[in-house]
Amino acid sequence: MTGQHDDWLGLKGRICVVTGAGGGIGAATAATLAAAGASVALLDKNAETCAAATGALVDKGATAVAIPCDTSDPASVAAACERLTAALGPCDVLVNNAGFLSPGALASLPLEAWNANIAVNLTGYFICAQIFGRAMLERRRGAMVHIASIAASQPQPWSGAYSVTKAGVAMLSRQLAVEWGPSGVRSNVVSPGLIRTPLSEAFYQHEETARRRAELVPVGRVGLPQDIADAVTWLASDRAAYVNGEEVIVDGGVTQTLMGLIPRPGFTSSETR
Ligand SMILES: NC(=O)c1ccc[n+]([C@@H]2O[C@H](COP(=O)([O-])OP(=O)(O)OC[C@H]3O[C@@H](n4cnc5c(N)ncnc54)[C@H](O)[C@@H]3O)[C@@H](O)[C@H]2O)c1
């Protein structure tokens, strides 16, 4: 760690909960918080990947516990919170990340699929915020970072239910920021763009699609879980002590490209270089 002392982020010994930490963005976030000296609880409904991701951190000397949990089930989250408190202590940082993508056109999306999206991607975030937030409110300190998506503000065909849940996450976070800010609890959002993880891996199996995806991004590449983990770790840390109710978009600039797509005779993109 750079800086004048070895705990520049102020995360040493902080007790952090990361949901959906069995893989992808959640696993990278748990590892990054652990590298900053935090004690980390990895929650995932997949007990196997959860244990593997936790084992990898423990092997590196981190304080980490695996807690299998379904974030859409209040009883499961309450039990996870009890296990956390017994194993590590009360929660200082919650990273709401557990989510899934089930594409479907709104014209034909079955109600069960809609409800399943809302249950995990939105209601699960609320359940975790309420249950893990209790200790934060009691102790008047804490930080929450919710993983939304660029889909929260950009509609995309076939993503109707997913996008709506992510827009809900963005408002849930702002709502928490004003309700709980006065009690010392901050709430912010990180919205990833195109990130290569198990969730999105199918999109990158086709070489031409993978290349075209990378070309769309101004920084010239698809994102990595670490790109998101770094932003989350900053927002969770004392270095973001005055950041509350914000959305940090981590997408390599892809959401800034709309105007560049509009044809204008006499202007070409190469003229800007
Ligand atoms: N990958 C991307 O391009 C991308 C882009 C924008 C946003 N996101 C968001 O980032 C977050 C993480 O996605 P990822 O790409 O790392 O996905 P991932 O599938 O690699 O990881 C998600 C994890 O969440 C777990 N999970 C799912 N439902 C759960 C539940 N009910 N309870 C507990 N755990 C559950 C899964 O088992 C999995 O380990 C999600 O909220 C996703 O919507 C991802």
The ligand as an SDF file (V2000), in Angstrom:
LIG
                    3D

 44 48  0  0  0  0  0  0  0  0999 V2000
  -20.3260   -9.2730  -15.5970 N   0  0  0  0  0  0  0  0  0  0  0  0
  -20.8000   -8.1340  -16.0540 C   0  0  0  0  0  0  0  0  0  0  0  0
  -20.5600   -7.7410  -17.2100 O   0  0  0  0  0  0  0  0  0  0  0  0
  -21.6540   -7.2710  -15.1610 C   0  0  0  0  0  0  0  0  0  0  0  0
  -22.0140   -6.0110  -15.6400 C   0  0  0  0  0  0  0  0  0  0  0  0
  -22.8140   -5.1920  -14.8510 C   0  0  0  0  0  0  0  0  0  0  0  0
  -23.2190   -5.6200  -13.6050 C   0  0  0  0  0  0  0  0  0  0  0  0
  -22.8680   -6.8430  -13.1490 N   0  0  0  0  0  0  0  0  0  0  0  0
  -23.3520   -7.2200  -11.8100 C   0  0  0  0  0  0  0  0  0  0  0  0
  -22.2720   -7.5910  -11.0030 O   0  0  0  0  0  0  0  0  0  0  0  0
  -22.7110   -8.5240  -10.0050 C   0  0  0  0  0  0  0  0  0  0  0  0
  -21.7930   -9.7370  -10.0130 C   0  0  0  0  0  0  0  0  0  0  0  0
  -21.8660  -10.3270  -11.2830 O   0  0  0  0  0  0  0  0  0  0  0  0
  -20.7490  -11.2730  -11.8910 P   0  0  0  0  0  0  0  0  0  0  0  0
  -20.6120  -10.8920  -13.3160 O   0  0  0  0  0  0  0  0  0  0  0  0
  -19.5640  -11.3540  -11.0020 O   0  0  0  0  0  0  0  0  0  0  0  0
  -21.5920  -12.6340  -11.8570 O   0  0  0  0  0  0  0  0  0  0  0  0
  -21.2080  -14.1230  -11.4210 P   0  0  0  0  0  0  0  0  0  0  0  0
  -22.3180  -14.9790  -11.9220 O   0  0  0  0  0  0  0  0  0  0  0  0
  -19.8230  -14.4210  -11.8170 O   0  0  0  0  0  0  0  0  0  0  0  0
  -21.2790  -14.0360   -9.8360 O   0  0  0  0  0  0  0  0  0  0  0  0
  -22.4960  -13.8430   -9.1550 C   0  0  0  0  0  0  0  0  0  0  0  0
  -22.4840  -14.6810   -7.9050 C   0  0  0  0  0  0  0  0  0  0  0  0
  -23.7120  -14.4560   -7.2060 O   0  0  0  0  0  0  0  0  0  0  0  0
  -24.1660  -15.6820   -6.6820 C   0  0  0  0  0  0  0  0  0  0  0  0
  -25.6120  -15.5900   -6.4530 N   0  0  0  0  0  0  0  0  0  0  0  0
  -26.5840  -15.5110   -7.3970 C   0  0  0  0  0  0  0  0  0  0  0  0
  -27.7890  -15.4890   -6.7950 N   0  0  0  0  0  0  0  0  0  0  0  0
  -27.5660  -15.5450   -5.4480 C   0  0  0  0  0  0  0  0  0  0  0  0
  -28.4030  -15.5460   -4.3010 C   0  0  0  0  0  0  0  0  0  0  0  0
  -29.7520  -15.5150   -4.4150 N   0  0  0  0  0  0  0  0  0  0  0  0
  -27.8280  -15.6030   -3.0920 N   0  0  0  0  0  0  0  0  0  0  0  0
  -26.4860  -15.6430   -2.9650 C   0  0  0  0  0  0  0  0  0  0  0  0
  -25.6410  -15.6530   -3.9990 N   0  0  0  0  0  0  0  0  0  0  0  0
  -26.1790  -15.6020   -5.2360 C   0  0  0  0  0  0  0  0  0  0  0  0
  -23.7810  -16.7090   -7.7320 C   0  0  0  0  0  0  0  0  0  0  0  0
  -23.7440  -18.0100   -7.1900 O   0  0  0  0  0  0  0  0  0  0  0  0
  -22.4240  -16.1930   -8.1800 C   0  0  0  0  0  0  0  0  0  0  0  0
  -21.3580  -16.7470   -7.4400 O   0  0  0  0  0  0  0  0  0  0  0  0
  -24.1730   -8.8420  -10.3490 C   0  0  0  0  0  0  0  0  0  0  0  0
  -25.0210   -8.0760   -9.5280 O   0  0  0  0  0  0  0  0  0  0  0  0
  -24.2870   -8.4230  -11.8030 C   0  0  0  0  0  0  0  0  0  0  0  0
  -25.6050   -8.0640  -12.1430 O   0  0  0  0  0  0  0  0  0  0  0  0
  -22.0890   -7.6820  -13.8970 C   0  0  0  0  0  0  0  0  0  0  0  0
  1  2  1  0
  2  3  2  0
  2  4  1  0
  4  5  1  0
  4 44  2  0
  5  6  2  0
  6  7  1  0
  7  8  2  0
  8  9  1  0
  8 44  1  0
  9 10  1  0
  9 42  1  0
 10 11  1  0
 11 12  1  0
 11 40  1  0
 12 13  1  0
 13 14  1  0
 14 15  2  0
 14 16  1  0
 14 17  1  0
 17 18  1  0
 18 19  2  0
 18 20  1  0
 18 21  1  0
 21 22  1  0
 22 23  1  0
 23 24  1  0
 23 38  1  0
 24 25  1  0
 25 26  1  0
 25 36  1  0
 26 27  1  0
 26 35  1  0
 27 28  2  0
 28 29  1  0
 29 30  1  0
 29 35  2  0
 30 31  1  0
 30 32  2  0
 32 33  1  0
 33 34  2  0
 34 35  1  0
 36 37  1  0
 36 38  1  0
 38 39  1  0
 40 41  1  0
 40 42  1  0
 42 43  1  0
M  CHG  2   8   1  16  -1
M  END
$$$$
